[in-house]
């Protein structure tokens, strides 16, 4: 489709629309991702991860460090990634927590049905 549009002189840019994926139960979802995380970073590292909803923020702790997503939309960007790399800014200030998460995020996209968690 992209090639057909460009052949007719139409151009565009890739973009991610905010809130296309919404996380309802942050802690529950990431706990269910535990087997995937173990495959990526090992069981010892996964045992150190703690996921918490703190008011309107979403925190991931590892040791004494933490990664903070300041909204539900930011949490979705952190977990599923974006074209713009918004998760990198959150991971960059998270110390060891950011480094551990960098190894296992973004997770593969979730589609309703077979992949629904």
C-alpha positions in Angstrom: 0.0 0.0 0.0 2.8 2.4 0.9 4.5 1.9 -2.5 1.2 2.5 -4.3 0.6 5.7 -2.4 4.2 6.9 -3.0 3.8 6.2 -6.7 0.9 8.6 -6.8 3.0 11.3 -5.0 1.6 10.8 -1.5 4.1 10.5 1.3 3.8 10.0 5.0 5.6 9.3 8.2 5.5 6.5 10.7 3.8 7.4 13.9 2.4 5.7 16.9 -1.0 6.8 18.1 -1.2 7.3 21.9 -3.4 4.8 23.8 -3.7 2.3 21.0 -2.8 -0.3 23.6 -4.0 0.2 27.1 -2.8 -1.7 30.1 -5.6 -2.3 32.6 -3.8 -4.3 35.3 -0.1 -3.3 35.2 1.1 -5.5 38.0 -0.9 -8.5 37.0 0.1 -8.3 33.3 3.8 -8.0 34.1 3.6 -10.9 36.6 2.1 -13.0 33.8 5.0 -12.1 31.6 7.4 -13.7 34.1 8.1 -16.8 31.9 9.0 -14.5 28.9 11.2 -12.4 31.2 13.0 -15.5 32.5 13.8 -16.5 28.9 15.3 -13.1 28.3 17.2 -12.3 31.5 17.2 -15.4 33.7 15.3 -16.3 36.8 17.6 -14.6 39.3 17.2 -11.2 37.6 13.4 -11.7 37.3 13.2 -12.6 41.0 14.5 -9.1 41.7 11.9 -7.2 39.7 8.9 -5.6 41.5 6.0 -4.0 39.7 3.8 -1.4 41.4 1.1 1.0 40.6 1.7 4.1 42.7 -1.1 6.6 42.3 -1.2 7.4 38.6 2.3 6.2 38.0 3.7 2.8 37.1 6.9 1.7 38.8 9.3 -1.1 38.1 11.9 -1.7 40.9 15.1 -3.6 40.7 17.4 -3.5 43.7 17.4 0.1 44.9 16.7 1.6 41.4 13.4 2.1 39.6 11.9 3.0 36.3 8.8 5.2 36.4 6.1 5.6 33.7 4.2 8.7 34.6 0.9 7.6 33.0 -1.0 4.6 31.7 0.0 5.6 28.2 3.7 6.0 29.1 3.5 2.5 30.7 2.2 1.1 27.4 5.0 2.8 25.6 7.5 1.4 28.0 6.3 -2.1 27.7 5.4 -2.3 24.0 7.8 0.2 22.6 7.2 3.0 20.1 8.5 4.2 16.8 10.0 7.2 18.5 11.8 5.2 21.2 10.0 6.9 24.1 10.9 4.0 26.4 14.6 4.7 26.1 14.2 8.0 28.1 12.4 6.2 30.9 15.0 3.4 30.9 17.9 5.8 30.8 17.2 7.3 34.2 16.3 4.0 35.8 19.8 2.8 36.7 20.1 -1.0 37.1 16.3 -1.3 36.8 16.5 0.4 33.4 19.3 -1.9 32.3 17.4 -5.1 33.3 14.3 -3.9 31.6 16.2 -2.9 28.4 17.1 -6.6 28.0 13.5 -7.7 28.0 11.5 -4.8 26.6 9.6 -4.2 24.4 7.5 -7.3 24.6 5.9 -8.7 21.5 2.7 -7.0 20.6 -0.4 -8.4 22.2 -3.4 -9.1 20.0 -6.9 -9.8 21.4 -7.7 -13.5 21.2 -5.0 -16.0 21.4 -2.4 -13.6 22.8 -4.7 -11.7 25.2 -3.2 -11.5 28.7 
